[in-house]
Amino acid sequence: MGVRIGELSVSFGRTRVLKEISMEIGDGEFVSLLGASGCGKSTLLKSIAGLLETESGSIEMNGKAMDNISPEKRGTVIVFQDLRLFPHMTAGKNIAFPLSIKKVPKERQKETVKRLLKQVQLSGYENRRIREMSGGQMQRVALARSLAAEPRLLLLDEPFSGLDMRLRMEMGELVRKLHRENGLTTVLVTHDKQEALKFSDRIALMSKGRILQYDTPQEIFRHPVNREVAEYFGRMNYIRDGEREIGVRPFDIRILPSGNDCTVEEIVFMGETVEIRLGTPQGMVYCVMMSKELDEMGVEVGERVGFRVF
Ligand SMILES: Nc1ncnc2c1ncn2[C@@H]1O[C@H](COP(=O)(O)OP(=O)(O)OP(=O)(O)O)[C@@H](O)[C@H]1O
């Protein structure tokens, strides 16, 4: 399902939380809404789901205006961080819930539950109660339940933010896999840039109720429209190049051991990579490189070096 949002504004009381947002989400696309806490990501997601009253602007799905269409009739399903599962019921019953509301015959419910449990890698967990499951397993059940409703648009409101990093990545990969297998248009709210870069076809970076840039991960990372976007994705160096100032990411700075117009002021070990602070005639410049590369180079704090932009 394709979604088109036109100049959408939403206010809570006197505070305008979304300010004339326009964006299109293609059929089958995976889009992330990224941005700092309070920038309006969840508000935008809930507006798409039809859970909030909008002030002005339009939302269309497959070319149809959603103005007076109730959430149940939009073909969307939203997964929240708190999951909203029924803790006393089994995984199977939770997943079958949307089907039982639709009065799908019991046998077909069973088959669907089995298929979905397999898809979320929980085969055999039909009869396990939710309160006896781990956080990651509950997330999977919530995902399976949302798919049981056969949505045309899957909306995910930071469903993995309570999980540890490894599980979070696993869940992200699972969502991406489900997206590929089912061709389902998916919108993920996140404040994790790595997650957004890794999983999205396009990222909408938001700030204070507006979209700063809406682009593919490569474009938004390599060709940010302004400093705010550039700096959201990590530290930037601003280096004079004749008349202009160019923004360069630390990973695009190379140290030249043969040079001598800069000083290595600090080396911070970060595991696979190291961050090196250089004192240069232009001021401070940060460089990030592989730790092993630095070991081979044998450069240490206090040494004189040069640098170039890669
Ligand atoms: N029901 C509400 N009533 C009043 N203000 C609200 C309501 N919901 C959200 N807000 C405010 O609207 C702004 C945007 O909230 P929203 O939840 O959309 O942000 P977010 O980007 O999703 O943030 P987070 O990453 O913290 O979830 C915030 O300032 C929030 O306090």
The ligand as an SDF file (V2000), in Angstrom:
LIG
                    3D

 31 33  0  0  0  0  0  0  0  0999 V2000
   -1.2590   13.0660   23.7910 N   0  0  0  0  0  0  0  0  0  0  0  0
   -0.4190   14.0940   23.8880 C   0  0  0  0  0  0  0  0  0  0  0  0
   -0.7940   15.2390   24.5170 N   0  0  0  0  0  0  0  0  0  0  0  0
    0.0420   16.2880   24.5980 C   0  0  0  0  0  0  0  0  0  0  0  0
    1.2780   16.3170   24.1010 N   0  0  0  0  0  0  0  0  0  0  0  0
    1.7190   15.2090   23.4710 C   0  0  0  0  0  0  0  0  0  0  0  0
    0.9000   14.0460   23.3360 C   0  0  0  0  0  0  0  0  0  0  0  0
    1.6040   13.1010   22.6660 N   0  0  0  0  0  0  0  0  0  0  0  0
    2.8080   13.6460   22.3920 C   0  0  0  0  0  0  0  0  0  0  0  0
    2.8870   14.9130   22.8660 N   0  0  0  0  0  0  0  0  0  0  0  0
    4.0300   15.8250   22.7070 C   0  0  0  0  0  0  0  0  0  0  0  0
    4.2820   15.9600   21.3430 O   0  0  0  0  0  0  0  0  0  0  0  0
    5.6760   15.9890   21.0800 C   0  0  0  0  0  0  0  0  0  0  0  0
    6.0250   14.8900   20.0790 C   0  0  0  0  0  0  0  0  0  0  0  0
    5.8020   13.6400   20.6820 O   0  0  0  0  0  0  0  0  0  0  0  0
    6.0890   12.2800   19.9330 P   0  0  0  0  0  0  0  0  0  0  0  0
    5.6920   11.1820   20.8690 O   0  0  0  0  0  0  0  0  0  0  0  0
    5.5050   12.3050   18.5980 O   0  0  0  0  0  0  0  0  0  0  0  0
    7.6760   12.3400   19.8110 O   0  0  0  0  0  0  0  0  0  0  0  0
    8.7060   11.2210   19.3840 P   0  0  0  0  0  0  0  0  0  0  0  0
    9.5870   11.8360   18.3670 O   0  0  0  0  0  0  0  0  0  0  0  0
    8.0030    9.9800   19.0090 O   0  0  0  0  0  0  0  0  0  0  0  0
    9.5090   11.0230   20.7260 O   0  0  0  0  0  0  0  0  0  0  0  0
   10.0930    9.6980   21.4300 P   0  0  0  0  0  0  0  0  0  0  0  0
   11.2660    9.2540   20.6000 O   0  0  0  0  0  0  0  0  0  0  0  0
   10.5070   10.1890   22.7740 O   0  0  0  0  0  0  0  0  0  0  0  0
    8.9750    8.7000   21.4870 O   0  0  0  0  0  0  0  0  0  0  0  0
    6.3690   15.8600   22.3960 C   0  0  0  0  0  0  0  0  0  0  0  0
    6.7440   17.1400   22.8260 O   0  0  0  0  0  0  0  0  0  0  0  0
    5.3080   15.2640   23.3010 C   0  0  0  0  0  0  0  0  0  0  0  0
    5.5100   15.6800   24.6170 O   0  0  0  0  0  0  0  0  0  0  0  0
  1  2  1  0
  2  3  1  0
  2  7  2  0
  3  4  2  0
  4  5  1  0
  5  6  2  0
  6  7  1  0
  6 10  1  0
  7  8  1  0
  8  9  2  0
  9 10  1  0
 10 11  1  0
 11 12  1  0
 11 30  1  0
 12 13  1  0
 13 14  1  0
 13 28  1  0
 14 15  1  0
 15 16  1  0
 16 17  2  0
 16 18  1  0
 16 19  1  0
 19 20  1  0
 20 21  2  0
 20 22  1  0
 20 23  1  0
 23 24  1  0
 24 25  2  0
 24 26  1  0
 24 27  1  0
 28 29  1  0
 28 30  1  0
 30 31  1  0
M  END
$$$$
